[in-house]
Amino acid sequence: MIRRLASLVAAAALSIATAHAAPNTRIVSIGGDVTEIVFALGQESHLVGVDETSLYPAATKALPHVGYLRNLSAEGIISLKPDLILAAKAAGPAAVLTQLGDAKMQLVHVTGADSFAGVLEKIDIV
């Protein structure tokens, strides 16, 4: 339900959104809700990888997968050469997130409660 709500709210936000990713920005999205927001904002062309929980929309199946949300590997993510990593609050393990930071990867934690206000917060972050 939260994921569908996120899609609806993100689609509404798309109509008023003015910021877009730079033309060559390479994004790895970690977390199904985060990936859905990227798609809803029309920025899916920047995605170079997603995690295993990113099941919707169906186009996510064609993207390289970097592992499961809570059991990521830094090497799999780094190999995609992302400019930006968008990570849901449940992403981990923490040691992998530290490795990504140590590798000078731009990592943005997409936090927000599982509520309507939280979805709006996640959209703002993405």
N, C-alpha and C positions, 0 to 999 in steps of 0.2 A: 504494500500500500504506500509506504513512504517513497519507494522508488517511482511509482506512477505519479505521486504527488509532486515529486521533484521534477519529473519530466514536464508536467503541466505548468508548474511555476516557472521553470526554466524557459519554456516556450514563450510564456508571457513576458519574461524578462528580455528575451531575444528581441522583441519588438521595440524595446526602449534602450537596448544596449548600444553603446557607441564605441566601446573599445574592442579591438580584435587583436589576435596574436600577430606578431610580425610575420611577413610572408614565408619565411624559411624556418620558423620555429618548430622544433621537433619536441613533441610532448609524449611522455609516458604517463598513463593514468592508472592509478592503483586504487581500486575500490569501485564496485559497480555503480554506486550512486554518483561518484565523481565522474565516471565515464559517461553516464547518462546525461549529466549536466553539460559536459563538453559537447556531446552530440546536439543537445537541445539548443545550445548557444551557436550552433553552426560551425564549430571549430574542429570537426572530426578530421578534416584534411591534414591537420597538424599532428594527429596521433601516429606514433611509430610503434607503440606497444601498449598493452593493457595487462591486467592481472586476470587470474582465472575466475574471479567473481564478476567480472564484466561480461555479462551474458546478453545484455540488451543495449542497443538494438542488435539485430542479427549481424550487422556489418562488423561487429567486434570479433566475430569468429575468424575473419580473414586477417586480422592483425597478429603480429608476434605476441606471444604470451610470456610474461616474466615470472610466472609462478603464482602461488596462492597468496592472497592478501596478508596473512599472518606468518607466512613462511617464505619470504622472499630471498633472493640471492642477489647480492650487489653486482656480481659479474654479468648476470643476464640483463640487468638494467643498463649498466655502463656500456655493454656491447652495442646497444642501440644508439648510442651517442646522443642522448636527449639534451636539449637546451633547458628543459623544464620537466620536473617530476611533480605531479600532483598526487598527493598521498592522503587517503582517508585516515581518520584518527586511529583506526584499528590496524594500520599497516605496521609490519614488523618482520622480524624481530628488531629490537632497538639497536643491536649491534650492526645490522645491515644499514639502517638509516644513518648511523654514525659513519660507516664506511662511505656512504654516498656523499655525505658532507665533507669527509676527508678528501674525497676525490674531486672536490670543488664542483659538485653537481648542484644546480639550483633546485632545492627541494622545498615545496610549499605544502604545509600541513593543512588539509581541508577539514576543518573542525566545524562542529555545529550539532546541536541536539537533534534527536529524532522527533522533531515537531515542525510545525509550519514555519515558525520563526527560525529554527535551525536550518531548514531547507533554504530559506532566503539568505541566511548567513553563508552557507556553502556556495550558493550562486555568486554572491558578491566576491568570495575568495577566488573562485575559478575565473 
